[in-house]
Amino acid sequence: MSLSTVKDTTPAGFYAYDDTLKGIYYGPKCVETALPKLLNTFGAKRALVVTGRSLRDKTDVVARIENILKKCNAYGATFSEIGEHTPEAGIENGVSKLREVDADIIVSIGGGSPIDASKAIIFRLQEQKAQETPGKEPEFLRQIAIPTTLSAAEYTRGAGYTNKKGDKVTVSHLSLAPAGIILDAELTLWTPEQLWLSTGMRALDHAVGKKPFYPQCPCFRTSGNRESVQTRGAPPAEEAMPCCHR
């Protein structure tokens, strides 16, 4: 979301939604039909799957996505060198793998780390292409995000990674937000309960924390009997989170 504000006691300003997201599919088993539809929407021919080692080695989630891509003749490779806190070396290796298989789209699977790492990979690739073609603005690669936690990284345009000095680096661009999102409940069954619940609380924490930075956006204001998004969202979250306990 892009936002401009004015310093005045009277609420005024401007906001608009980024035109990156082309579709969100949700429901059990929806990935089987949603992924081919999104690939067709974007005209994608070869996908690089970006995920973590645990999800790849300890579950069948990644294999299921790979099989769908293979049926569509759109599977390029799987990159799973995404470590905790997203080290820069993983980003560089991800760009190399992307270029090696000549992928034209990324399909990220997992929590915030692979989804944000995919944004950083796309950003780094964009920098490289800009240097290779001076004076020409290359298009950003698209990402289809398939989250297995409640981190909500799939809805943002920013990403963070750890550089070689150990410092946290943030990149952000309107075109980094995933172009497609698939919320398939069955793919989250492998997610450890503690991780599921903690990411849910963190997502709510982020939503509340952003309120002071978007005072002019209607969804963040309270006027009369109209409640803010946080007030409306907190009670359902409070009821739903304990239901996730298995």
N, C-alpha and C positions, 0 to 999 in steps of 0.2 A: 504494500500500500504506500502510495506517495502522499505526502502531507505537508501543507504549509500553514502557518498560523500567524496571527497578529497579536501584538501585546495590547490587549484591551480587556476590560472587565466584561464586556459583552461578547458571548461566544460567537466567533466568526472564523472563517478559514476555508480550506478546500481539502478534499480527500478524493482519491480515486483508486480503484483496484487494479493491480498489475494484470496485464492481459497475457500472462504466461500459461496459466492453468487451463487446459482444454477439457478436462473431464475427471470426475471422481466416481469410481465404481465401488460398490460395497455389497457385502453379503457372503455367506459361506459358499465356497467353491466358485465364486465369481471370477477368480483369476483365470480360470480355464477359457472363458469367453472374453473377458475384459482385456487381457494382454494382447490377443490377436487384433481386437478392435482398435486399441490404441496404436499398435504398430502400423496398422493400415491408415489410421488418421494422420500419422506423421510421415507416412511413406518411408518408414524405416526398413532397411534391408539387412542390417547386421548389428546385433546387440552385444555389448560387453556387460556381463553380469558382475556387479560389484557387491561384495558381501564380506562377512567376517569368517574366520576359520572355524569357530565353534558351530555356527549355524550350518556351515558347509559339511563339517566332519561328523557332527553329532545328531543331525536331523536329516529328514528327507525333503525339507522345504526347498533348498537350492536345486536339488535334482529334479523336483517337480517343475520348477520354473524353466530349467534348462530343457526339459522334455517338451514343454509347450513351445519354446522358441525353436527347437529342432523341427517340430511338426510344421511350423510356419516357415521353415528354411531360413531362419533369421538368427541362428546362434553363432556367435563369434568365438567367445572364450569366457572363462570365469576368472575374475581377479579377487583374491581373498586375503591380500596382504594389508588388511586394515586393522592396525593395532589400537590399543586403548589410547585415547587422546589424539588419535590420527597423526602419527609422525609424518614429517615432510617427505621422508624417504619413500613412504607408501604412496604419497601423492605422485611423486616423480615416476615411480614404477608403474603406477596406474596409467599415467599419460603414455608411457612407453608401450604398455600392453594395448592400449586403445589404438595407437597408431600402427602397431604391429599387425593387428587383425583388421584394420581399416573399418572400425565400427562407426556407425553414424547415429547411435543412440546408446544411452546407458540405462540398464535396468538395475536399480539398487534394491537390495533385500536386507532387512534387519532393522536395527534401531537407528539412533541419531548418528552414530559413527559412520556407517557406510553411506547413508544418505547425504550427510555433510561432506564426507570425503569425495563423493561423486561431484558435488558442486565445486569443490576445490580442484578436482581433476579437470573439470570443464573450464574453470577459470584459467588454470595454468595452460591448458591447450589453446585457449583463446589468445593468451599473451604470446605464445609461440607463433601462432598463425599470423597475428598482427605484425610480428617482426619479419616473418617470411614474405608477407605481401604488404609492403609499406604503401600508405595512402588508401588502402582498402580495408573496410570494416567487415571482417568475416562474421558469419552467423554463429551464434552460440549453439553448441550441441544440446540436444534435449535429454531430459531424464524422466524415466517412469519410476516412481517410488512405490515400493511394496513394503510398508512398515510392519514390523512384528512387535513393536512396543508402543507406548503412548507418548513418546518424546515430542511428537508433533513437528519434527524437523522437516517433514514433507511439505509443510505449509509456509516455510520461510525462504527468503532469498539470500540469507547470509550463512556463512560456514566458518568454522574455526579449525585450525590444525596447529600442531606443535612444530616449530622450525628446528633447525639443527642446533641452535643455541639453547633449546629448551623453552623458548618463549612462545606464548600463545599468539597466533596470527589470525586475524579475521579478514575475510574477503566478502564482498557483497555487490550484487548487481541485480537489476530488475529481471534479467533473463536467466538467473541462476535458480529461481524457484522451479520445482519440478513441473513438467508440462502435463503429466498424468499421474494419478494416484489410485492405487488399488488397495482397498481395505477388506481383506478376506479373513474372516474370523478363524477359519480352520488353520491358517498359517501361523496363528499366534499361540496355538495349544502347546507348542514346545517351549514357549517363553517362560523362564523361571518366575514363580509367583512374586518373589521379592522385587525382581527387576520390573515386572509389569506394574506393580503398585507404586514403586518409587518413581517410575517415569511418568505415571499418571499424576502424581502429586507435583512433580517438577513442571509438567505442562501447565497445571493450574497456577503454580507459583509464577511462571513466566507471564501468563495472561494477566494476573493481578499486577505484576511488576511493571507491565507496559502501560498501565493506565495513566500515570503522570506524563508520559511522553506523547500521548495522543488525546489531549483534552478536548480538541475540537471535533473529533470523530463522533457522530451520534451514538454509535454502539458503545462508547465508553462514557456517555454522559447520563446523568440522572435528572429527569425533568418531570415534576409532578409525580404521577403514579408509575411513570415509566422507569423500570429498574435497569441498572447497568448490566452488561453482559456477565460481569463477575458475580453479581448478586443472583442473576438467573441461573448461572451455571454451577455455582458452588453446591446448592442443595442436591441437585441430581447426582453430582459427582460423589457427594457424601453418602448417598444411598447406594450408588452403583459399585463403588470401590470394594466394600465388604463382600458384595455378591461374587466378586472375582476370586474370593478365597476358596481354594479347592481342598 
